[in-house]
Amino acid sequence: MKFTIKRSIFVDHLNNVQRAISSRTTIPILTGIKIAVLDSGIILTGSDSTISIEIYISKEDESNQLSIAETGSIVLPSRFLGDIVKKLPEDQLTLEVQDNLQTVIRSGESVFNLNGTAGSEYPTLPEIDADSTYVLPGHLFKRVVNHTIISVSNQQIRPLFTGVHFILADEQLKAVSTDSHRLSQRIVPLTMPEESRGKALEINIPGQTLTELTRLVDDNEDIEMMVTDNQVLFKIDNVYLYSRLLEGNYPDTDRLLSLDYNTKIKVDAQELVHAVERALILSHQGKNNVVKLSLSQEEAILSGHSSEIGYVKERLSLLSFEGDDLEISFNPDYLREALRSFGGQDVVIRFVNPTHSFILTPSEDEDEFNMVQLITPIRTPGN
């Protein structure tokens, strides 16, 4: 096996494949990158058994400066391969596998030898034989993920909540996530494949998968999505990301969303984010990380304290206030992330009472649930 390629191209693709590789894997071969050389190009593969990324580098694309002398496959240690290729001195490199799986990497006057493993020992990626392909614009997909990923749980005790629930039906994509303390929902239009019209598809995609996807796709690219019983494949040009799906029936979250309120405010999201960040300086020093929002017709006050450090109090400027006076306490990190997810829009916040979850929606779409954040308050003495 032997090929020559433009070094910067190889580095970029290695970096993307390495996103799927974990140093904590219990399968030794998965700490490596599989390189398969075909007559038509090269396939790079990385996996952690949950996520697999495969990239095809075509010989026909002249910008790759790829020439193939001999086909074959090898698995090389990911970390060392990446570090070596990044540091090579010339614009091109040659990689050659010898009979004993010794791999020689040459560039200019630099020569490295790496011990490899036979490519045939690398696990085979799943076959995705899907009936339908869903196409999502990259910029829209990233907005959906960025809005919902904040409510994904990092606790494996409830694996289903470590992902985002996708419902594809009625010419729309509905994405929902919750960690039981907060909830995020985003609904966007979707052109359904002809063979899927009139049907509904519900899947649970791991949060890690979605995070890696947003790093791989550009705003102007489309993402093709294909689903089987327990796997999903995302295709972005020459990049393929495979992921297992999370098993289980996602809870009905619609019942948690209501436009009812006793107190409603409209705020400049960016101004409130800055105020929350100032309160965080002290609230992070307390054992409970709590701030309080006091609302009345006369004023709005955000306050927080640490018994060891001190106290903060800030008067807020509201764009509008409607309803009853209210005092409510909550985790300020949740509010900051929720506000940021709206991208600087003015936000409407609806409150029922100090112990009931409150809902954030963009002011231009305040009576719909196309873009929602929900936060559960924290009970404090007096509430």
N, C-alpha and C positions, 0 to 999 in steps of 0.2 A: 504494500500500500504506500502510495507516494503522491503528494500534490504540492503545488506552490500557489500562494494566495497573497493578496494585498493585506498587510498586517493590520491596518486600522479597521478594515472590514471584519476580519477574523476576531479582533478584540471586541468590537461592538456586539457581535453575535454571541461570543462566549459570555459576555457580561449578562446578556438577556437569558441565556440558558442557565446560568448559575443561580438565577433567582429561584429556580425550582429545587435547588440542592441544599440539604440541611446537614450541618456537621453533627447533628444529634441522631442521625439515622442509625438503626440497629442492623441495617443491611449494608455491609462494607462496600459492595460494588456501587451503591448509590451515592457514595462520596465522589464518584468519578463522572466524567463527561464521555458519552459514547460518540465517536466520530465514525461515520459510515461514508465511505467514498464510493460513488457510483460513476458510471460513464458520463452522466449528465450533470453531476454536481455533488455536493456534500450535505449530509444530514447530521446536525448536532443535536444531541438529546441529553437532557438532565431531568432528574426526578427525585422526589422524596416519598414516593408511593401514594401520596395524596394528590399532588400536582405534578404533572410532567409537561415540559416545554420542549418542543421539537422545532428546529429552524432549518429550512432548506436554502442552501446557497447555490444558485444556478451558475453553470459554466457559461451559459449563453449571455448572461449579464456582464458586459465588458467592464463595468466599474469594479467588479470583484477581482479582476485580474487573476482568474482561477485557471490553472492548467492541471490536468490530471494525467499522471504517468502510470498509475497502477491502482486498481480498485481494492477494496477490503474494508475491515473495520477494526477498531481498537477502543478500549476504555482507558482513559488517562486520568490521574488524580486532578480533580477540578482546581483546587487552590494553587498547586504548583504550576499547572498548565497556564492558568490565568496570569499568575505573577510573571512567569517567564515571557510569555508573548507580549505583555505590556512593556517589558524592559528591553526587548530586542532592538538593535541599533538601526536596521534598515527598513525601507518601506515594504519589502516583501519578505516572506519566510517560506521555507520548505520543510514539510513534515514527512518523514519516511519511517515506516515500521519494518524492522528486520525480522528474520525468521524466528528469533527467540523472544519476540514481543518487545524487544528493546526499541524504543522510539527515539529517533534522532531529529532534533529541531535545529535548523540552521538559518541564520540571518547575518549577512556580512561575514565578519570573522568570528562570530559567536556560534558555539555548538553546544547544545544541551542533549543529554541522554536521560530519558525517563523510562521507568519500568511500567509496562502496560499489562492489561488483562484482555483476554480474547473478547471481541465484541459479541460473540455468540452467547456469552454468559450473562449478558445484560438482559433484564426482564423485558418481555415484549409489551409494547403499549396496547391498550384495549382497542378492539375494533368498534368503531362508531358507525352503525348501520341505521341511520335515522331516516324517517319518512319525510321530515320537513326541515328546512333551514330558515331560521329567523335572522333577519338582517337589521342591525342597529347602528346608527351613525355614532362614530367614536365620541364626539363631543357630548351627545345626549347620554350615552352610556356612562361616561365619566361623571356627569352631573347626578345621575341616579345613584351611582355608587358613593360618591362623596357625600350625598345627603343622608344615605342610610347606614353607611359603615360605622358611624359614630355610636349607634345603639347596639352593635353586635357585641355579644358577651365574650369575655376572655376566660370564662370559667368552664372547664370541660365537664363539670358535673351535670350540665344540661347541654349536650352537644348540639342539639337542634338550634339553640339560640346563639351558637357561634357562627351562624350563617345568615344570609338574607333570603327571605321567601319571595320568589318570583311567581307572579300569576300572569300568564300571557293569554288574553282572551278579549273578544269584542274590540279588536283593533287598538288594544292598549297594553302596555306593560305596567303592572302594579308591583312595586317592590316595598317590602315591609321588613323591619328588623326590631327586635326588642331584647333587652337584657333583664326584663321584669321591673326595672326602675325607670326606664324611659322607652320611648317608641318613636321610630322614624318611618315616614311613609312618603313615597314619591310615585306619581302616576304620570306616564308620558304616552303620546300616541305611538302606535306600532303598526306597520304594514304587515298583516298576517300572510303567511304563505297560502296559496290557493287551497291546498289540500288540508289546511288546518282551520279554515274558516268555519265558524259554528262550533268549534271545539275549544276546550280550555286546557292549558298545560300549567301544572303547579310543580315547582321544584325548589329545593333548598340548596343554595350554593354557598360553600364555605367562604367566610369573610376573607381569609388569606388568599383564596383564588381571585376574588374580585379586586383586592388591593394590587396583586401582581398584574392583573389585566390592565388596570388604569395606568400602570407604568410602562406597559408595552404598546399601547395604542396612542396614536396621534389624533388630535381633534378632527382632522380632515379625512381620517380613514374609517372604513366600515368594519364592523365586527360581525362575522357569521357565527351563529350558534346552532349546534346540533345536539340533540338529547336522546339518550337511550334510557333504559330502566334505572341504572345507577351511576351513569357517567354523563358528563357534558363535554363537548369539544367546542372551543372557541378558535376561529381562524381569522387572522389579521394578516392579509397579504401572504408572505412566506413563513409566518409564525403560527404554530399550532400549540394551543394550551389545552391539555386534558386535565380533568378534575373529577374525582368521585363526588357524588352528591350526598348530602346528609339525609339520613333516613328518618321517617316519622311524619306525623300529621301536624302541621303548624297550627297553633291555636287561632281561633277567630278573634281578630283584633278590631274589627269594625265596631263592635259594641262599646269599645273604649273611647271612640271618637264621637264627640257631640259638639254642636254649635251653641248649646245652652251656656249661659253665664250669668253671674250676678255682678261681676266687675270685668270691664274690658278696657285695655289701654292700647294705644298705638305709639310705637317708639321708633327712633332711628337706631337700627340694629348696630351700626358701628359705634355710635356713642355709648350704647348700653354695654357693648363688649368691652370697651375701654374702662368703663366704671367697674365692671365685674372683675377685670384683670387687676385693678387697683385693690379691690377688696380681697382678692386671692392672696395678696402678699401676707396678710395676717391670718386669713381663714385656713391656709395650708399649714399654719403652725399649730392649729388647734386639733384636738383628737377627733373631732367629728366633721370638720370641713363644711361648715354651714354658714350661709349668709341669710339675712332677712330683708324682705322687700315690704315696705309700709306704704300703702296707697290711700290717698284721700283726695277730695276735690281741691284741697288747698295745696298739697305737696306730695312728692314721691321721694322716699328715702331708701337708699340701699345701705345696709350696715352689716358689720361683721366684727368678730373679736377673737382674740386668743387670750386666755386667762394668764398665760405666761408672758405675753409680749405687749398686748395693748388692744386698741379699739379703732375702728374706722367707720366713718359715717359720711355719706355723700348725697347731696340733693340732686335728683335727676330731672331732666327736662323731658316732659311727655308731649307727643304731638296731639294726643287727645286722651280724655278720661271719661268713662261712662259707668254708672252703677254705684255699688256700695263701697264703703271704706273696707280695707283689707290689710291684714298682716299675714305673710306667708314665708316660710323658711324652706330652703332647698340647697342642693349641692351646686355651688357656683360653676364647677367645671362642666356640669351638664348644660347649664344655661349658656355658657360661653360657646361650647361646641354647637349647640342648637342654633344660636344666633349666627354663627359663622357659616352655617350650612345654607343660609339664605343669600349669601353673596352680596351683602351690603344693602339689600332692599329694606324698606320700612316694613316693620313686622307688627301684627296684631296679636296680642296675648289675651286669652280668655281664662278667667278664674271663676270657679264655682264657690269654693270656700277654702279655708286654710289646710284642710286635710284631703282635698280632692285634687286629682291630677289636673294640671293646666296645659293648655294647648296653644302652640304658636303657628301662625299661618302668615304668608306674605300679604301685605295690605291690598295689593292689586288683585288678589285672588282669595280674599279672606273668607268668603262663604263657601268655599270648596275644600275638598280634602286631597287636592292634587299634590300638595307640598305641605307636609305637616311634621311638627315635632311635638311630642308629649313628654312631660316631666312629672314624676311623682314627688310631692313635697316631703319634707322631713318634719316629723312631729317634734315639737319643742314644748316646754312647760307653758301652759296657757292655751295651747292649740288642741 
